[in-house]
């Protein structure tokens, strides 16, 4: 694995490996064999290294990964029951890369309770795990109504997600804004945020000078969906002189 890892540092070669069905099948077999050991300590090092390699190569967008995504997701779901923080982080990272490539994988992940686990991870506060978990939540909530319903149910008044809107990690904030905008489609979700600071927070991000364009756009979209779902938020937006930003983002809202 260390040899493959060294070779895969070359972008051209890593792209070729990522397209190899044999490579991914070997990874799945290796995970299955590693987890047959009696204790996690016996397979931890091998699995940790393997997951790191899979995370790096799964960044590639290709048909092979799309085809293998459900099987990879199945292994990741199993590994999310691990007690090892490093394995949890890398399994979550792998999920964040493969889920966008397969609707079936997203459906399976949601059915297996992945949304609830991601909410627990972001509450735990590990920086890298939170970044990955925020992306998984954004992906699942985008294409799965059960995922949106689960988030609304488990994160009352979006207390956990709203805290992350104050993160100094722009990728995390952008994905959380996207997740919120998806969840505002659930009846009553936007209303639950009346008398909160959500309008001011999203407006700050939408009108800010973030390096990540997706942060501004996702925040603007979330703001628009919030006001569409609950018109009373619009009054606060008007008081904050934010209607111009709202108008500019309406083209993104379907």
N, C-alpha and C positions, 0 to 999 in steps of 0.2 A: 504493500500500500504506500509506503514511503517513496518507492521508486515511481509509482504512478503519480503520486502527489507532486514530485519534482518535475516530471515530464509535463504534467497538466498545467504547470505555471505558464507555459507558452500558450497564448490565446488560440492560435490556429490548431494546435494539438488538442487543447481542451475541448474545442468545438467538435473535433472528430470523435473524441472519446464520448462526449455527451450524446452523440448520434448513434453510438453503438448499443444495439439491443443486448448483446452478450455482456457488455459491461454492467448494465443496470440489472440484468438477471443475476449476474454473479453477486452483485451487492445485496440483492434481496435474499439470496441463498445464504450469504455470509451473515446477515442479520439474524436469519432464522437459526442458523447453527450456533451463533454466539449466545443467543438467549436460551439455549438448551442447557447451558452450564447451571450448576446447582445454585450458585450465588452470583449476584450482580458484580461483586468485586472481581470474580474470575474472568468476566468478559468485558469489564468496563473500559480498559485501555484500547482493546481492539475495536470495540464498538464506537468509542469516542473518536478515534482516528478515522474510521470508516465514514461516520456521519459528517465529519468535517470535510472530507473529500466530496461526498455527495452534495453537501450544501454548496460548495464552490462550483461544481460542475452543473448543478441544476439551475444556475442562473441563465444558462443557455435556453433559448426558445426553439424547440424542435419537435418533430412528429414523434420521435422515439420516447421522449419524456412525456409527451401528451398521452401516449398509449400506456405507459407504465405508471402514470400518475395515481390511478386508483390503488394499485398494488403498493406503491411507495407510501401512499397515505395510510393504508391499512397498517403497515409496519410502524409508521410514526405514531399512530393512535395507540398502538400497543406500548410503545416506548414512553408515552406521556404518563404512564403509571409508574415510571422509574422514580427512585428516591435520590438519584444523582443529579445535581443541578446542571452539570455540564452536558449530560445526555439530554435532559429536558430542553435546554437552550438550543442544542443543535437539531433535535427532532422538530422543535417549533420553527427553527430557521428553514429546515427542509420543507416543511409544510407551506411556509410562506412563499416558497419558490415554485412548488409544483401545483398548488391549488389553483392559481390563475390559469393553468393550462388545461383544466378538466372540470367540467360541470359535474360529472359523475363523482369525481373525487371530493368536490365541495359538499355534495349531497350526503355522501358517506361520512364525511367528517362531522357534519352538523348532526346527523342521526346518532353518532357515537358520543355526543356530548362535548365536542371540542370547544364550542363557544363558551360554555361554563368554565372549562379549564383555562382558556385564554383570559377570561375575566379575573380568575384567581391569580394568574401569573402577573398581570399588570398591577394588581393590588400588592403583590409581593415586592415589586419595585426594582428588580434586576434590570440594569440598563439595556443590555443586549437582548435579553429575553423579552423585555417590554417592547422593544422596536419590532421584533419578529411577531409578537402576539398582536400588536396593533395592526399590523398588515394583514394577519390572518382574519381578524375581526372585520376589517374593511372588505376583504375579499368575500367572506361568507355572507355578510350583510348585504352586499351588492346583488347577489344572485339568489339568495334564499330567504323567503319570507319567514320560515320557521326560525332561522338564525336571528332575524330582526326581532321577532317576538320573544325569543329567549333572552336577548340583550335587554329589552325593555322590562321583562319580568325579573331578571336577576340583578340588574343594576338600577335600583330604584332612583328615579329622578336623574339617572345617568351620573350619579355622584362619582363613581370611579373614572368614567371616561372624561368628565368635565375637569377633573384634577389634572389629567394629562394634557389638556389644552394649554396648561401653563408650563409644560415641559420646555427645556431649552433645546430639545432635539426636534428640529423642524420636520423630519420624516415622520416621527411619532405623531406630532400635532396634525400634520396633513392627513395621515391615515385615520386618526380619531375623528377629525372633521368630516371625512368621507363616510365613516361609519355612522356618525350622528345623522348626517343628511339622509342616509338610507333608512335609519330607524324612525325618522320623522314621518315616514309614510304610514307608520302604524297609528291607528286612531287613538287619540288621547296622549300620545307621546310628547308632542309639542306643548300641549296644554299643561302637562305636569311641570314644565319649566317656567311657567309664569312666576314673576317675582324672584327670579334667579338672575345671575349675572351673565347668562348665556348670550344675550344679544350684544352686550358690550364686548365680551370676549371674542366672539366670532367677528365682530366689526373691526376690532383691533387687528386681527390677523388678516382679514380680507383687505384692509386698507394699508397694511404695513409694507415693509420693504424686505420681506423674507428672501433668502437666497434661493429657496425651493419654490418654483412657480406653482407647484401643485398645492402648496400650503395656502397661498392666497386664493387660488381658484376653488379648492375644496371648501374653504371657509366661507367664501362668497355663496357657493351653491348651498351649503348647509344653512346659511342665513336666509336665503331665498325660500328654501323648503320649509324652514321654521315659520316664516311669516305667512306662507301659503296655507300651511296646516292650521295655524292659530293666528288669525288676523290681529289679535290684541298685542302681539309682539311688534307689529308694524308701527303701532303708536309710539312705543319706546324707541324704535329705530328712527322715527321721524324726529323725536326729541334730541337724538344724538346726531342728527344731520347725516344719517346714513342711507337715505333713500336713493341717492345717486349710485352708490355702490350696489344697492339691491337691484336697481334697474340694469346695471351693467352685467349682472350675473344671470338675468332671466333667460338669456339665450342658451345657457347650459342646462336649464331645467326642462325636462321632458314632461 
